[in-house]
Amino acid sequence: MPSPLPAQPPRIALLQSSGRPGSVAANLQVLDEAAGRAAEAGAGLLVCPEMFLTGYAIGKDAVHRLAEAADGEGADAVAEIAARHALAIHYGYPERDGDRVFNSAQLIDATGARRANYRKTHLFGGFEQEVFTAGDDTVVQAEWDGLTLGLMICYDVEFPENVRAHALAGTDLLLVPTAQMHPFEFVAESLVPVRAFESQMYVAYVNRTGPEGEGDEAFEFVGLSCLASPDGATRVRAGRGEELVLGEVDAALLRASRETNPYLRDRRPGLYGSLG
């Protein structure tokens, strides 16, 4: 028998902000304020952008200086915020593991417990490839409010194999913190809703916004965060500036869409061996 649907669809909040690049303390303040607003609006999960804890375009030295273990002081601070506001938080940060630094994202639940940690598997451009080590685990999941969450970061979602792996593993809602920049707006506007449709899941794509960095490491982040649904619709869409937007993840819509859409049922994996 299918599990009963929740009385009301779970609500999530997308924090579109670059915070204060280079200042963990300031970013934690931004997170605390956003968590309060999200909880007051009825959200049970707050999703933050890629590298939100420290900033993205802060230079190799700063990334390495601010990187910390998955259970470090930053995680403890986020856990305190999550528990105080009684909502789960998914945030990006540089993770130190020995001599290696990963571009990571961590999920902390509403009690402050660490639930899942993901390391970006596809590194974008020279900056990331110089600074970070690529992760090797494609599918990282956790349960939240009756849904199976999947974790991913930015460039990873642009590879259909990654998202399809989550679909086959049962992911209902894919969380994608991102640092998506000009001139690649089409990723947020077009590609993400297509990923949600072709793999039959919700996708929460949460971006940074505005200029960041200097010289060869200067970027213009475009915002346009969105929650895309398995019917290919964009349920909520942010603009270009700092914004907190909210959307609902409707398990009834998800179930109906999966019953109607034949993509996953009609696959012929035996034909795709050469893709590996």
N, C-alpha and C positions, 0 to 999 in steps of 0.2 A: 504494500500500500504506500502511495506517496505520502510524504510528511505533510502535516497540515500547514496551510499558509498562515503567516503572521496576520493579525487583525489589521495592522496598518503597515504598509511597506517601509522598511528601514530607510532613514534619511541620512545622507552623507553630505559633508561640507568640503568644498574645494577651495583651498587658500592659494589664490594667485598673488604671489608676492616674491620679490627678491630679498626681502628682509633688509638687513644691514650687512653687506658683504664684509667679511673679515672680523666680525664681532659676534661670538657665540652668545655672550650675555644679552646683547641687543636682540638677537634673533629669538632667544628664549622669551623675551618680553613680548615680541610680536606674536609668537606662538601662543603665549598665555592669554593675550587679549583676544586672539582669534578663536581659541578654544572656548573662552567664555561666551562669545557671541554665537558660536556654533551650537553649543549646548543649550543656550537659551532659546535658539530657534528649533530645537528638537532633534538635532543631529546626534547620531551615536558614533560617528566616525569622522575624523578630520584628516584630509589628505593634503600633504605639503609638497612643494616642488623638489626637484633634484638638488642635492647638496644644500638644503635649506639651512641646516644648522650652522654652517660656516660661510656660505657663499660659494659661488662656482668659479668665476673668473678672478681669483685672488692670487694667482701665481703659484708655481710649484712649491716654493719654500713655505709659503703660508699654509698650503694644503697639508704638507708633511708636518708642519709644526702643530696644526690644529687637529690632525687626525687622532682618533682614539679607538680603543677597543669597543666592541659591540656592547659591553657592559660597563662602559666608562662613565665619567661624570656627566657628560651630555645626556646619555641614556637615562641616568638617574634623575636628571632634571626634567626630562620629557615625561618620565614615568610619574613624577610628582604632579605635573600639570594634568596629565591624563586622569589620575586618580582623583584629584581635587575637583575637576569638572565632570567626572564620571562619563568620559567618552574615550574611545580608542583613537590613537594618533599614529599616522604613518608618515615618516619624515626621512629625508635624504641627508647623508653625512659621509665624510671620508673615514673609512674604517681601517685602523691599523691592526695588522696581524704579523707580529715579528718585524721583519724588514720590509714587508709588503704593505701597500696602501690600496684599498679597493674603493670604488665608487659604489656606495651601499645605500640601502633603504631598509628601515626597520619598522616593524609593527609592534606597538605597545597597546595592550588592551585597557579597558576602562577601570581595571583595578590597579594598573601600573605594572602588570606583568609583561615581560618581553615574550612575544608570541612567534615572531618569524623575522629572519634577517636575510636579505638578498644582495648579492654582489653582481653588478652590471656585467653582462657577458659580452656585449658588443661595444667596444670603445670607439667614440667618434672623433676623428681628426687627430692631428699631431699633438695638441695639448693633452688630451686624455690619454693617448697612447704613450706619452712620455711620463705622465704623472702616476697613472694607475696600473694595477695588474688586473687583467680580465678574470671574472669569475667563471666557474665551470658548471654551475647547477642551473639548468634552464627553468625548471618548475619548482618554485617554492610557494607553499600554500599555508593558509590558516583558516580556521572557522570563525565566523562572526555573525551573530544574529540570524542563524539559520542558513547562512550563505557560505560558500567556499570562496575565499579570497585568493587571488594570485598576485604575486609581486613581480614587478618588472621595472626597468628604468629607461626612459627616453628612447634612444636609438634602437633598443631591443625590439620595440613594438613595430619597427619598420621592416622586420624580417617575418614574413608570414609563418614560417616554420615555428618560430617561437610561440606565437599566439595559438597556432593550431595544437602545439604540444599541451598548452594549458586547457584548450577545449577538450582534448582527449583525456585529460586528467580530471575533468569535472569542474574547472573553475567557473564560477558564476559571475564574479565581479573582479576585473583585472585592474589593479592599481598601478598607474604609470606616472610617477613624478618625472618631470622633464625640464630641460634647459634648452628649449627649442627656439631657434633664432631665425632672423631674417637672412635669406629670402625663402625659407622653407615653410611658409605659412600653410601650404597645401597639406602638410602632414596633419596639422590640427584640424583643418577645415574639411578635408576629404578622406585622407587615408584612415584616420582613427574610426570614423563611423563605418567604413567598409570592413575594417578588422572586426568590429563588433558584430556586423551582419554575417560575415563569412564564417566566423567561428562561434556564433550564437552565445554571446555573453554581453554583459555590461562592461564598458571600459571607462574608467575615470582617468582622464589625461590632465595633469595639473602642472602648469608652466610658471616659469619666472617671467618677469616683465621689465622692460626698459633697458637702458645701456648699462654695461658692467665690464670692467677691465680696461686695460690700456694696451696700445701697440698691437702686436700680433695676437694678443689674448683679449682683444676688445670685441664684445658681442652686443647685439641688439636683440633682446629677447622679446617675443611678440605676444605674449599672453595667449588669448584665445582658448583657455582651459575649457574642457567640456566633459559632460557625461553622455556617452553614446550608448544606445540600447541595442538589443539583438535584432530588432526590426529595422535597423539602419538609421533610426532617427537620432537627432541630437536633442537630448532632453533638457539640458541647460548649457549655456554658452556664455563665458565671460567676454569682456571687451579686451582692450589693450593695456589698461592700467591695473593698479592694485585693487583687488576685489575678493570678496568671499561670496561664493555662490553655493546654493543648496539644491539637491535633487534627490529623488527617491528611486530605490532599486526594487522594482515590483516583481516578486517571484511569480505571480500569476502571469504577467506578460512574458517573462522569461520562459515559463513552461509552455505557454501557448505558442510562442515563436518557435521553440525547438520542435514542437509537434508538427508545425506547418512547414518549416524550412527543411528540405531534404539533404542539405550539403553533407552533414556528418554521416548520415545513413548511406548516402550514395557514393561515398568514397570507395576507391579501389586501391588499397595500399600496395598490392602486389605490383602495380604499374609504376610506383614511385620510387623504387629502390635506387635508381640512378641519382636521385636528388641527394642522397647521403654521400 
